[in-house]
Amino acid sequence: MTCALPQGMRVTLVSLFATTLFAGLVIGHEGQSQSGKYGDGHADLHHIYKGWHSPTNPGVDCCNDGDCRPTRAKQDEGGNWLAWNGYKWLRVPPRALMPPDLAGDGRSHICERQEFIYCFTPAQPKM
């Protein structure tokens, strides 16, 4: 059984479907790339992470082949950084704070394992 729709309604339905599909792809990709879960997104920037060192201990690498990745981050009312590790918000200790946008992609990144943060670089502040 087929249902005939007026021409204008067909275009509207096609436009609505295309817009919904595109929005789902964009939101799904962004959410996945910054989930904060261990290892999620690490492979994309592994070459950059390998050069990162602890701000307070330059001899110690931040990256241990999977612990660095893009993440969501925010500042609390006291100006402290909080980073999402995929399960909960972790307070970033000052010893782990690196310059903003060190990865150069406009996202925050964390090097963390079992809730211990080795390095963290926040996204560039939004103007």
C-alpha positions in Angstrom: 0.0 0.0 0.0 1.4 3.4 -0.9 0.4 6.8 0.4 0.6 9.8 -1.9 1.9 12.9 -0.2 1.6 16.4 -1.6 4.9 17.6 -3.2 5.7 20.2 -0.5 5.2 17.7 2.3 7.6 15.1 0.6 10.3 17.7 0.4 9.7 18.7 4.1 9.9 15.0 5.2 13.1 14.4 3.2 14.6 17.6 4.7 13.6 16.6 8.2 15.0 13.1 7.8 18.3 14.5 6.4 18.7 17.1 9.1 18.0 14.5 11.9 20.5 12.0 10.4 23.2 14.7 10.1 22.6 15.9 13.7 22.8 12.3 15.0 26.1 11.8 13.2 27.6 15.0 14.5 26.4 14.5 18.1 27.4 10.8 18.1 30.9 11.5 16.8 31.5 14.4 19.2 30.2 12.4 22.2 32.3 9.4 21.3 35.5 11.4 20.7 35.3 13.1 24.1 33.7 10.4 26.2 36.7 10.5 28.6 36.8 6.7 28.9 40.2 5.0 29.1 41.6 4.5 25.6 38.8 6.2 23.8 40.3 8.5 21.1 43.9 7.8 22.1 45.0 6.3 18.8 44.0 9.5 16.9 46.6 11.6 18.7 49.1 9.0 20.0 51.9 10.7 18.1 51.2 14.0 20.0 50.7 12.4 23.4 54.1 10.6 23.2 55.8 14.0 23.6 54.0 15.1 26.7 55.8 15.2 30.1 54.6 15.8 33.6 54.8 19.6 34.3 56.3 19.0 37.7 58.5 16.1 36.7 59.9 16.6 33.1 61.5 13.2 33.2 58.2 11.4 33.4 56.1 10.8 30.3 52.3 11.4 30.6 51.5 8.8 28.0 51.5 5.1 28.7 50.2 3.8 25.4 46.5 4.3 26.0 45.9 6.5 29.1 45.8 9.9 27.2 42.6 10.8 25.4 40.2 13.7 24.6 37.8 14.4 27.4 35.1 16.8 28.6 36.2 19.4 31.2 34.9 22.3 33.2 35.9 24.6 35.9 34.3 24.8 39.3 33.3 28.0 41.1 36.8 28.1 42.7 38.5 27.9 39.3 39.7 24.3 39.7 39.6 22.1 36.6 37.4 19.0 36.6 37.9 16.3 33.9 35.5 13.5 33.0 37.1 10.1 33.0 34.2 8.3 31.5 32.6 7.5 34.8 32.9 10.5 37.1 34.4 14.0 37.4 37.9 14.1 38.7 39.6 17.2 40.2 42.7 18.0 38.2 45.6 18.5 40.6 47.8 21.6 39.9 50.8 19.4 39.4 49.1 17.8 36.3 47.9 21.1 34.7 49.5 21.8 31.3 49.0 24.8 28.9 45.6 25.1 27.2 45.0 23.4 23.9 48.3 21.6 23.9 47.0 19.1 21.3 46.0 21.9 19.0 42.5 20.6 18.3 40.4 22.8 20.6 39.5 20.0 23.0 40.6 19.1 26.6 42.8 16.0 27.0 43.6 13.9 30.0 46.3 11.3 30.7 44.8 9.3 33.5 44.6 5.7 34.8 42.6 4.5 37.8 41.7 8.1 38.8 45.3 9.2 38.9 45.8 12.1 36.6 49.3 12.3 35.0 48.7 15.3 32.7 45.7 17.5 31.7 45.4 20.2 29.1 42.2 22.2 29.0 40.5 23.4 25.8 41.3 26.9 24.8 38.9 29.3 26.7 35.8 30.2 24.7 35.5 33.9 23.9 
